[in-house]
Each structure stands twice: as structure tokens, then as C-alpha cells.
């Protein structure tokens, strides 16, 4: 079930994004929660439509997941919000891209045990989680590339 988040609920998400990633500017969008911590964004013109009587499974772009570790961006979420982030971004080398898109963890030490935006130059590749000398890969199996 989709629920358009109230102003306070949206501010809570923006506050988490600011405190962890240093994101203080975001596009003017509506946040929609589809349950179990999944958050989607939709153009703000959605407010002009009465969606209460519509049987819509999903709409918008899935951009982030919230849990006890904070906000974890999807690939699309990292691409939308990554340019606004000032903290907790790891720039990986070209040699690490193959490992990442195949779903392997990266042997990179981080300063946090929370979520980290992964990028290579101007390309945002999603989020991982810092843990004892590695970055855990959170790329869904359905999005991994098995053969290059």
C-alpha cells in the first residue's frame, strides 16, 4: 500500500539524509512509502490526483530504504541524490567496478559502519555498508551483471 508521506515524515527523511550524507538540498518531490521501509519519489503534481480510490501497486521511482542503520539509497537514489552528498561517499577505482556490479564486497576500509554511497568518477553505483575492513555489497541479485 502506498502512502504519501506528510511534511513531518518527509522532513524526518531529509534530516536523516542531511545528518549522515550531508545532503541539504533535494529536488522538490513527494515522498511515498510503500511499506517495510521502502521510499519512492514522485513528481509533486501527484498531489493534484485523488489516489485513495485507485488500485495502484506502485508509482514513482524507488530511491531509498530506511532501517536501523539509516538511509540506504538504491542505484537510482544514489544517482539522484549523490551529487548533493558531502559525506560518506567512497570513490572506487575502475578495477573495483567489475567486483561491485557482480555483487562482491570491496576490500576498502571505511570510517563508518553505516551506509556509504559508492561512485566511480561521475557514476553513482548504489550503496554499500561499511564493516570491518570491507564495504558490504547491497546490490540486489536481479541487478547484478554476471558476465562481462
C-alpha positions in Angstrom: 0.0 0.0 0.0 1.3 3.4 -1.0 1.2 6.3 1.5 2.2 9.8 0.6 4.3 11.0 3.4 3.3 14.0 5.4 5.5 17.1 5.7 6.9 15.9 9.0 7.6 12.4 7.7 9.4 13.9 4.7 11.4 16.2 7.0 12.5 13.2 9.1 13.9 11.5 6.0 15.6 14.7 4.8 17.0 15.1 8.3 18.5 11.6 8.2 19.9 12.3 4.7 21.5 15.5 6.0 23.0 14.1 9.2 24.5 11.1 7.5 25.4 12.2 4.0 25.4 16.0 4.4 22.6 16.4 1.8 21.0 19.7 2.5 19.4 20.3 -1.0 17.0 17.9 -2.6 14.7 18.1 -5.7 11.2 19.3 -5.0 9.4 15.9 -5.0 6.8 14.0 -3.0 8.0 11.0 -0.9 5.8 7.9 -0.9 6.3 4.9 1.4 5.3 1.5 0.1 5.8 -0.3 3.4 8.7 -2.1 5.1 11.0 1.0 4.8 10.9 1.4 1.1 10.6 5.0 -0.1 9.7 6.2 -3.6 9.7 9.7 -5.1 7.1 11.2 -7.4 6.7 14.5 -9.1 4.8 16.9 -6.8 1.9 17.1 -9.3 0.7 13.8 -7.8 -0.9 15.9 -5.1 -3.5 17.1 -7.6 -4.8 13.5 -8.1 -7.0 11.7 -5.6 -5.2 8.3 -5.4 -7.3 6.9 -2.5 -9.7 5.1 -4.8 -7.2 3.9 -7.3 -5.8 0.4 -7.3 -2.1 1.2 -7.9 0.5 -1.2 -6.7 3.4 1.2 -7.2 4.3 4.5 -8.7 7.3 6.8 -8.8 11.0 5.8 -8.6 12.2 3.6 -5.7 15.1 5.7 -4.2 15.8 4.6 -0.7 15.3 2.1 2.1 15.2 3.0 5.8 16.3 0.7 8.7 18.2 0.8 12.0 21.4 1.7 10.1 19.9 4.8 8.4 19.1 5.6 4.8 20.3 3.3 2.1 20.0 4.6 -1.4 19.1 2.4 -4.4 21.2 2.8 -7.5 18.6 5.3 -8.8 18.5 7.0 -5.4 22.3 7.4 -5.4 22.2 8.8 -8.9 19.5 11.4 -7.9 20.9 12.4 -4.5 24.6 11.5 -4.8 25.7 14.8 -6.2 24.2 16.6 -3.2 26.1 14.4 -0.7 29.1 15.7 1.1 29.9 12.8 3.4 30.0 9.0 3.4 30.9 8.6 -0.3 33.6 6.2 -1.4 35.2 6.7 -4.8 36.2 3.3 -6.1 38.8 2.5 -8.7 37.9 1.2 -12.2 39.3 -2.2 -11.2 36.7 -2.4 -8.4 33.7 -1.7 -10.6 33.7 -5.2 -12.0 33.6 -6.7 -8.5 30.9 -4.3 -7.4 28.5 -4.9 -10.3 28.9 -8.6 -9.9 27.8 -8.4 -6.2 31.1 -8.9 -4.4 32.1 -6.9 -1.3 35.0 -4.5 -1.6 38.2 -4.6 0.5 38.1 -1.0 1.4 38.4 0.4 5.0 35.8 2.9 5.9 35.3 5.3 8.8 31.7 4.2 9.4 29.7 1.0 9.9 26.7 2.6 8.3 25.7 3.1 4.7 28.0 4.5 2.1 27.4 5.9 -1.4 29.6 4.1 -4.0 30.8 6.0 -7.0 33.4 6.0 -9.7 34.2 9.4 -11.2 30.8 10.8 -12.1 28.9 7.5 -12.0 27.0 6.5 -8.8 26.7 2.8 -8.3 24.4 2.5 -5.3 25.1 2.0 -1.6 27.1 -0.4 0.5 27.6 -0.8 4.2 30.9 -0.3 6.0 32.1 -3.2 8.1 35.5 -4.3 9.5 37.7 -3.6 6.5 35.2 -4.1 3.8 32.2 -2.5 2.1 29.3 -4.9 2.0 27.6 -5.0 -1.3 23.8 -4.4 -1.2 23.3 -4.6 -5.0 20.2 -6.8 -5.5 20.8 -10.1 -7.2 18.4 -9.1 -10.0 20.6 -6.1 -10.8 24.0 -7.8 -10.8 25.9 -8.4 -14.0 27.2 -12.0 -14.0 29.2 -11.9 -17.3 31.0 -9.0 -18.9 
